[in-house]
Amino acid sequence: MPVTFVRRAASAGTAALLAVLLSAAANSAATPDIKRKHRSARQHSSATTTSQRKAAPTQAPAQAQALLPRFGSPYAYRQAVGDTWYNTVDSNGRILATSNDTGGYAGACVTRAQHGSDIAINRMKGPPRDLAIRTINCMRAYGPMGGGPSPDGCSWKTGGITRIGHTVYLAVARQLRRCNADQSKGLQPSFNASIIKSDDDGQTWTNPWGRHSRYGAAPAWNPDLKRYRAMFAGQNFSAPFFVQYGPGNTNTVDGADKYLYAVSNDGYAYDGNYLLLGRVPLGKVQQRTAWQFYHRGANGPYWSGSLSDAAHVLDAKHGISQPAIQYVPALRRYVLVTFSYRYTTAFPAPSATPYTSFAIYSAPHPWGPWTRVFDRSTQRSLWCGTHCRAGSPNDHYGFYDPTLVQKYVFRSGPANQTVFTSGDFKNQTPRWEPVNLYRLRELPLTLVG
């Protein structure tokens, strides 16, 4: 999940980042943004539940265009401090995006009482590189940046977000706040996940236990269990990301008109090892007992309510961090965008956080087979090759948490897509970059040649 605030900086770094946020809040009016192996389709279509019911039919993929991803140069939103800009489209056609460890756009969530938010909800309108952004909910129930004092010493972060009809669903989970042995090598645990929902495009939220609030309806602490209430307790399916189709769940295939699909890695925000696939009837998203998980058996694939021995739909050792998956109708394929940190025991020290790589996978169905079509370091050479007009091709940006922008998938062709991301949270102000790296950045993405 998103990096936690304490993980981003020691005490001196914390003070520096808070100073940046307070400065952004004070000068928002005067500081403009920078301008302008799996089985055949036949087998999958006959997949059964544990009660031997047939799974939803699948759509045979058309002859797909070859994916040849290429990135363009990044564009920074100076006042959009934070990371984890996962997004959907609201009921009025605007981008609805999360941000974590954030001051809100232009410092909207920075007050004397609370220095920013663990989680915020943002509304965006306009074309790429010219978005009008507004933070519409600082989600105060989830605490300040880094979580603040809490019974488990951890903090809240978001997972996937999507809209089904007029209801927005958002995954939230706890993540470790302090850098200890469990967080080495990028393996920041994510655990005790739940799904909250909003029927008014993010203004108010309801958790699975009926709590409704304009502050986000965070799951409550359970003193008997010594943890926060959770749909997915522990590290079982604890980093859920929804498979997205068209805005409001249009343009569905593979039974997504009846089920919401979601994936999770093996319980880590960064550098997980494999993906599991789950589904739930659209009207029962917040009911844990209604969830089923994809298995492979001697008689073919099937769905079961048990996570035990669920199939790995994708394996990539230390290579899967918070995967954002979008069905792209123009390609009749699913596109998964993720990233990973360089595998090192020094993580998350400043000597390690600049070194990330983007990976893109493609598949004809949510269960695969998934094929890696792109894997590149997030250096300047990502967009300018060896002939850069400014800086060096070897400049490291440490981009992480990349995600396609759902709205543009359905407004533009595969050759004109956009990825949201954020940059190195430890080395935020390199000499060659005029804008702090820990900001929302857009990268143009061409998916096809």
LUMTORMAR-475470 format. One line per 10 residues: number of its first residue (from 0); for each residue x, y, z of C-alpha. Coordinates in Angstrom, 3 decimals, padded with zeros to 6 digits. Layout:
# LUMTORMAR-475470
NUM	X:Y:Z ~ ...
This chain:
# LUMTORMAR-475470
0	000.000:000.000:000.000 ~ 001.031:003.594:-000.026 ~ 004.108:004.415:001.920 ~ 003.405:005.449:005.454 ~ 004.496:008.884:006.590 ~ 006.938:007.732:009.261 ~ 008.422:005.350:006.771 ~ 009.031:008.221:004.428 ~ 011.111:010.212:006.796 ~ 012.842:010.201:010.121
10	011.990:013.004:012.530 ~ 013.934:015.629:010.582 ~ 012.330:014.524:007.316 ~ 008.905:014.588:008.936 ~ 009.342:018.173:009.979 ~ 010.563:019.102:006.522 ~ 007.581:017.522:004.797 ~ 005.119:019.158:007.188 ~ 006.778:022.485:006.490 ~ 006.269:021.926:002.773
20	002.592:021.158:003.351 ~ 002.026:024.200:005.543 ~ 003.785:026.354:002.970 ~ 001.583:024.932:000.215 ~ -001.525:025.724:002.244 ~ -000.397:029.286:002.913 ~ 000.595:030.020:-000.665 ~ -001.962:028.038:-002.646 ~ -003.382:031.097:-004.353 ~ 000.012:032.374:-005.412
30	001.620:029.122:-006.561 ~ 000.333:027.942:-009.957 ~ 000.679:024.374:-011.171 ~ 003.434:023.758:-013.664 ~ 001.891:024.389:-017.039 ~ 001.086:022.875:-019.700 ~ -000.160:-021.143:-017.235 ~ -003.078:-021.236:-017.525 ~ -006.091:-022.655:-019.174 ~ -008.080:-022.054:-022.331
40	-011.090:-019.788:-022.594 ~ -013.282:-022.898:-022.906 ~ -012.064:-024.237:-019.569 ~ -012.567:-020.916:-017.833 ~ -016.071:-020.501:-019.194 ~ -016.967:-023.827:-017.589 ~ -015.434:-023.003:-014.214 ~ -017.624:-024.097:-011.306 ~ -018.173:-023.045:-007.729 ~ -017.669:-025.534:-004.919
50	-021.349:-026.417:-005.334 ~ -020.550:-027.181:-009.011 ~ -022.466:-024.206:-010.435 ~ -021.066:-022.927:-013.676 ~ -019.178:-019.641:-013.594 ~ -020.270:-016.683:-015.674 ~ -019.517:-017.138:-019.397 ~ -016.497:-015.440:-020.828 ~ -016.042:-013.469:-023.992 ~ -013.504:-014.859:-026.415
60	-010.874:-012.201:-027.031 ~ -010.689:-010.636:-030.460 ~ -007.442:-010.575:-032.362 ~ -005.625:-008.183:-030.039 ~ -003.278:-005.433:-031.085 ~ 000.273:-006.001:-029.931 ~ 000.989:-003.989:-026.792 ~ 004.120:-001.876:-027.203 ~ 003.984:000.525:-024.214 ~ 005.929:003.779:-024.403
70	005.918:006.621:-021.875 ~ 006.079:010.353:-022.501 ~ 007.624:013.025:-020.291 ~ 006.005:013.574:-016.860 ~ 003.949:016.574:-015.845 ~ 003.862:017.635:-012.187 ~ 001.035:019.205:-010.185 ~ 002.970:021.332:-007.731 ~ 000.177:021.585:-005.151 ~ -000.906:017.923:-005.261
80	001.206:016.586:-002.380 ~ 000.825:012.857:-001.724 ~ 000.892:009.459:-003.369 ~ -001.435:006.593:-004.309 ~ -003.567:008.403:-006.888 ~ -005.825:005.451:-007.684 ~ -008.981:006.579:-009.426 ~ -012.398:005.939:-010.883 ~ -015.023:008.159:-012.575 ~ -017.803:009.711:-010.496
90	-021.490:009.904:-011.431 ~ -020.933:013.239:-013.190 ~ -018.035:012.098:-015.338 ~ -015.248:013.583:-013.214 ~ -012.143:011.751:-012.010 ~ -012.424:010.649:-008.377 ~ -008.979:009.843:-006.993 ~ -007.475:008.853:-003.673 ~ -004.315:010.291:-002.177 ~ -002.447:009.060:000.886
100	-000.093:010.776:003.330 ~ -001.293:014.037:001.913 ~ -001.948:017.625:002.771 ~ -004.849:017.636:000.337 ~ -004.722:019.689:-002.816 ~ -003.174:023.090:-002.072 ~ -003.053:022.179:001.639 ~ -006.811:021.606:001.953 ~ -006.311:019.034:004.728 ~ -003.652:020.940:006.675
110	-004.886:022.570:009.880 ~ -003.259:023.512:013.169 ~ -004.995:020.547:014.759 ~ -004.150:017.989:012.071 ~ -001.202:018.123:009.705 ~ -002.711:016.520:006.647 ~ -004.509:013.200:006.271 ~ -003.663:009.551:005.962 ~ -006.367:009.338:003.272 ~ -008.072:011.991:001.149
120	-010.541:011.932:-001.739 ~ -009.991:014.279:-004.676 ~ -012.140:015.377:-007.586 ~ -010.500:016.220:-010.918 ~ -011.896:017.722:-014.074 ~ -010.289:018.568:-017.381 ~ -007.796:017.196:-019.904 ~ -004.367:015.760:-019.088 ~ -001.832:018.365:-017.927 ~ -004.606:020.831:-017.156
130	-006.673:019.180:-014.443 ~ -008.654:021.309:-012.031 ~ -008.212:019.461:-008.731 ~ -010.157:019.809:-005.505 ~ -009.939:017.748:-002.322 ~ -013.541:016.976:-001.404 ~ -013.003:014.814:001.698 ~ -010.052:014.733:004.102 ~ -011.364:011.482:005.624 ~ -010.545:012.634:009.173
140	-011.660:009.317:010.695 ~ -008.470:007.741:009.337 ~ -006.175:010.099:011.174 ~ -003.394:012.503:010.186 ~ -000.449:011.779:007.933 ~ 001.275:008.681:009.243 ~ -001.714:007.731:011.350 ~ -000.779:009.455:014.593 ~ -001.212:007.585:017.903 ~ -003.096:004.308:017.422
150	-003.545:001.065:019.384 ~ -001.585:-000.997:016.847 ~ 001.057:001.608:015.951 ~ 000.050:001.456:012.281 ~ -001.736:003.688:009.800 ~ -004.553:003.517:007.265 ~ -003.957:003.396:003.528 ~ -006.178:002.864:000.496 ~ -006.277:000.063:-002.022 ~ -008.480:-000.081:-005.086
160	-011.375:002.239:-005.895 ~ -014.208:001.696:-008.364 ~ -017.808:002.704:-009.026 ~ -020.675:000.249:-009.586 ~ -023.765:002.132:-010.726 ~ -023.992:005.104:-008.343 ~ -021.983:003.465:-005.554 ~ -018.241:004.027:-005.128 ~ -016.284:001.276:-003.359 ~ -012.898:001.852:-001.731
170	-010.565:-000.669:-000.091 ~ -008.775:000.433:003.092 ~ -006.188:-001.465:005.143 ~ -003.665:-001.054:007.934 ~ 000.020:-000.786:007.140 ~ 003.091:-000.788:009.330 ~ 004.176:002.642:010.387 ~ 007.694:001.991:011.642 ~ 010.544:000.605:009.593 ~ 011.413:-002.716:011.207
180	012.532:-006.136:010.057 ~ 009.127:-006.855:008.523 ~ 009.465:-003.828:006.267 ~ 012.891:-004.617:004.876 ~ 013.338:-005.246:001.169 ~ 010.209:-003.260:000.325 ~ 007.891:-005.786:001.913 ~ 005.706:-003.334:003.802 ~ 002.873:-005.484:005.174 ~ -000.750:-004.654:004.449
190	-003.339:-006.246:006.706 ~ -006.883:-006.083:008.130 ~ -008.519:-004.820:004.941 ~ -012.129:-003.735:004.496 ~ -014.260:-002.110:001.799 ~ -016.175:001.103:002.462 ~ -018.761:002.606:000.118 ~ -020.165:005.990:-000.873 ~ -023.468:006.730:-002.588 ~ -022.686:010.431:-003.114
200	-019.369:010.373:-004.986 ~ -017.133:010.427:-001.928 ~ -018.859:013.031:000.256 ~ -019.982:010.478:002.873 ~ -019.035:006.854:003.494 ~ -020.460:003.675:005.053 ~ -018.367:000.814:006.416 ~ -019.370:-002.889:006.358 ~ -020.836:-002.663:009.890 ~ -023.282:000.117:009.071
210	-021.339:003.106:010.369 ~ -022.093:006.120:008.126 ~ -020.067:009.321:008.304 ~ -018.845:012.255:006.288 ~ -015.437:011.664:007.881 ~ -014.908:008.312:006.175 ~ -016.459:005.719:008.543 ~ -013.162:004.066:009.496 ~ -013.497:000.531:010.910 ~ -013.526:000.558:014.716
220	-010.868:-000.840:017.050 ~ -011.888:-004.162:018.624 ~ -010.245:-004.436:022.055 ~ -011.078:-008.148:022.342 ~ -009.378:-009.015:019.051 ~ -006.685:-006.373:019.615 ~ -007.057:-005.154:016.043 ~ -009.336:-003.032:013.907 ~ -012.456:-004.705:012.549 ~ -011.811:-006.123:009.110
230	-013.516:-007.972:006.292 ~ -010.216:-009.650:005.439 ~ -008.371:-010.167:008.715 ~ -004.620:-010.581:008.877 ~ -002.749:-010.734:005.585 ~ -005.370:-012.771:003.755 ~ -006.453:-010.838:000.644 ~ -005.319:-007.744:002.507 ~ -004.271:-005.531:-000.424 ~ -007.410:-005.636:-002.601
240	-007.549:-003.848:-005.941 ~ -010.671:-003.951:-008.082 ~ -010.677:-004.945:-011.729 ~ -012.200:-001.931:-013.465 ~ -014.353:-001.849:-016.565 ~ -016.174:001.211:-017.923 ~ -017.262:004.056:-015.619 ~ -020.053:002.812:-013.380 ~ -019.224:-000.785:-014.383 ~ -020.176:-000.488:-018.047
250	-018.434:-002.295:-020.936 ~ -018.312:-005.473:-018.869 ~ -017.175:-008.927:-019.997 ~ -016.263:-012.172:-018.202 ~ -019.330:-012.021:-015.969 ~ -018.508:-008.587:-014.530 ~ -022.133:-007.541:-015.034 ~ -022.894:-009.866:-012.112 ~ -019.652:-009.898:-010.110 ~ -017.074:-007.423:-008.903
260	-013.597:-008.886:-009.416 ~ -010.622:-007.955:-007.257 ~ -007.035:-009.085:-006.899 ~ -004.597:-009.000:-003.999 ~ -000.983:-009.968:-003.706 ~ 000.298:-011.974:-000.754 ~ -000.276:-009.155:001.731 ~ 002.297:-006.465:000.954 ~ 002.124:-002.896:-000.227 ~ 005.357:-003.322:-002.163
270	007.223:-006.128:-003.877 ~ 004.674:-008.888:-003.372 ~ 005.144:-012.240:-005.066 ~ 001.860:-013.373:-006.614 ~ -001.769:-012.421:-007.227 ~ -004.956:-014.061:-006.008 ~ -008.315:-013.386:-007.676 ~ -011.620:-012.943:-005.881 ~ -015.160:-012.063:-006.912 ~ -018.389:-011.075:-005.178
280	-021.973:-010.506:-006.385 ~ -022.446:-006.810:-007.156 ~ -025.070:-006.365:-004.453 ~ -022.984:-007.998:-001.705 ~ -019.593:-006.299:-001.961 ~ -019.336:-005.598:001.781 ~ -020.372:-009.120:002.835 ~ -017.233:-011.148:003.477 ~ -019.114:-014.455:003.314 ~ -020.272:-013.676:-000.230
290	-016.721:-013.514:-001.593 ~ -015.330:-016.404:-003.630 ~ -011.795:-017.064:-004.807 ~ -010.409:-018.593:-007.950 ~ -008.991:-022.126:-007.682 ~ -007.602:-024.686:-010.078 ~ -008.502:-028.316:-009.477 ~ -008.119:-031.683:-011.124 ~ -011.375:-031.133:-012.994 ~ -010.605:-027.568:-014.002
300	-010.978:-024.127:-012.422 ~ -013.650:-023.380:-009.838 ~ -014.693:-020.693:-007.315 ~ -014.703:-021.279:-003.569 ~ -015.299:-019.204:-000.450 ~ -011.972:-020.443:000.916 ~ -008.692:-018.629:000.374 ~ -006.756:-021.770:001.264 ~ -004.902:-023.025:-001.817 ~ -006.422:-020.362:-004.054
310	-004.700:-020.250:-007.433 ~ -001.924:-017.823:-008.235 ~ -003.173:-016.070:-011.365 ~ 000.184:-014.297:-011.686 ~ 003.592:-015.067:-010.178 ~ 006.391:-012.494:-010.078 ~ 008.767:-012.782:-007.143 ~ 009.172:-009.379:-005.439 ~ 007.585:-007.841:-008.529 ~ 003.942:-007.023:-007.720
320	003.040:-003.892:-005.772 ~ -000.576:-002.696:-005.570 ~ -001.699:-003.708:-009.066 ~ -004.158:-001.453:-010.888 ~ -006.113:-003.433:-013.505 ~ -008.260:-001.921:-016.238 ~ -010.212:-003.662:-018.991 ~ -009.481:-001.827:-022.245 ~ -012.329:-002.446:-024.720 ~ -010.354:-001.157:-027.708
330	-007.836:-003.940:-027.081 ~ -010.304:-006.467:-025.673 ~ -007.688:-007.160:-023.051 ~ -006.949:-006.400:-019.425 ~ -003.988:-004.149:-018.667 ~ -002.265:-004.378:-015.274 ~ 000.122:-001.601:-014.240 ~ 002.401:-002.089:-011.245 ~ 005.907:-001.357:-009.995 ~ 008.601:-002.729:-007.710
340	011.539:-001.486:-005.685 ~ 015.010:-002.858:-006.213 ~ 015.402:-005.819:-003.888 ~ 017.719:-004.622:-001.115 ~ 017.981:-004.856:002.654 ~ 018.619:-001.097:002.723 ~ 014.995:-000.334:001.848 ~ 013.432:002.126:002.708 ~ 016.587:004.187:003.229 ~ 017.224:007.175:000.913
350	019.879:005.072:-000.809 ~ 017.153:002.642:-001.964 ~ 013.963:004.587:-002.725 ~ 015.082:006.115:-006.067 ~ 015.305:002.691:-007.687 ~ 011.906:001.559:-008.942 ~ 010.739:-000.153:-012.102 ~ 007.381:-000.030:-013.879 ~ 005.877:-003.272:-015.163 ~ 002.849:-003.728:-017.415
360	001.038:-007.033:-017.941 ~ -001.773:-007.996:-020.292 ~ -004.335:-010.810:-020.240 ~ -007.527:-011.890:-022.046 ~ -009.314:-012.599:-018.734 ~ -008.933:-011.610:-015.072 ~ -007.584:-015.101:-014.340 ~ -005.016:-014.818:-017.117 ~ -002.895:-015.938:-018.637 ~ -000.972:-012.763:-017.783
370	001.948:-011.770:-020.006 ~ 004.517:-009.137:-019.086 ~ 004.814:-006.647:-021.938 ~ 006.915:-003.932:-020.277 ~ 009.555:-003.675:-017.530 ~ 011.712:-000.557:-017.243 ~ 013.482:001.470:-014.576 ~ 011.859:004.821:-013.738 ~ 014.833:006.867:-014.873 ~ 014.635:009.837:-017.194
380	015.442:007.412:-020.020 ~ 011.928:005.983:-019.503 ~ 010.603:008.753:-021.733 ~ 013.612:010.239:-023.553 ~ 015.838:007.245:-024.222 ~ 019.490:008.201:-024.534 ~ 018.854:011.626:-026.113 ~ 017.436:013.840:-023.369 ~ 017.222:017.599:-023.852 ~ 017.660:018.169:-020.121
390	019.354:016.219:-017.380 ~ 020.839:012.777:-017.757 ~ 019.105:009.609:-018.994 ~ 020.303:008.073:-015.723 ~ 018.422:010.480:-013.411 ~ 016.290:008.364:-011.058 ~ 012.777:009.527:-010.203 ~ 011.672:006.676:-007.938 ~ 008.150:006.707:-009.395 ~ 005.778:004.356:-007.577
400	002.087:003.392:-007.349 ~ 001.355:003.881:-011.077 ~ -002.222:003.581:-012.324 ~ -004.068:004.182:-015.558 ~ -006.623:006.999:-015.462 ~ -009.938:005.228:-015.992 ~ -011.686:008.197:-017.576 ~ -009.136:008.530:-020.356 ~ -009.303:004.807:-021.150 ~ -012.825:005.451:-022.400
410	-012.268:008.921:-023.860 ~ -009.046:008.293:-025.773 ~ -007.628:005.487:-027.845 ~ -004.965:003.040:-026.626 ~ -002.282:005.300:-028.084 ~ -003.321:008.225:-025.865 ~ -003.459:007.045:-022.282 ~ -002.317:008.642:-019.021 ~ -000.737:007.188:-015.885 ~ -000.908:008.834:-012.453
420	002.098:008.279:-010.194 ~ 004.224:009.942:-007.512 ~ 007.989:010.184:-007.045 ~ 010.765:009.343:-004.603 ~ 009.508:010.137:-001.085 ~ 012.935:010.171:000.557 ~ 014.974:012.203:-001.927 ~ 012.273:014.690:-002.779 ~ 014.332:017.579:-004.116 ~ 017.166:016.398:-006.405
430	019.259:019.172:-007.937 ~ 018.013:018.367:-011.442 ~ 014.282:018.513:-010.690 ~ 012.571:021.907:-010.073 ~ 009.421:020.375:-008.535 ~ 009.409:018.220:-005.403 ~ 009.162:014.580:-006.492 ~ 006.524:013.722:-003.889 ~ 003.675:015.124:-005.971 ~ 001.036:013.870:-008.374
440	002.604:013.348:-011.773 ~ 001.039:012.422:-015.088 ~ 002.916:010.356:-017.621 ~ 001.520:010.001:-021.153 ~ 001.347:006.333:-022.132 ~ 001.056:004.797:-025.573 ~ -000.130:001.220:-025.193 ~ 000.150:000.173:-028.839 ~ 002.638:000.794:-031.618
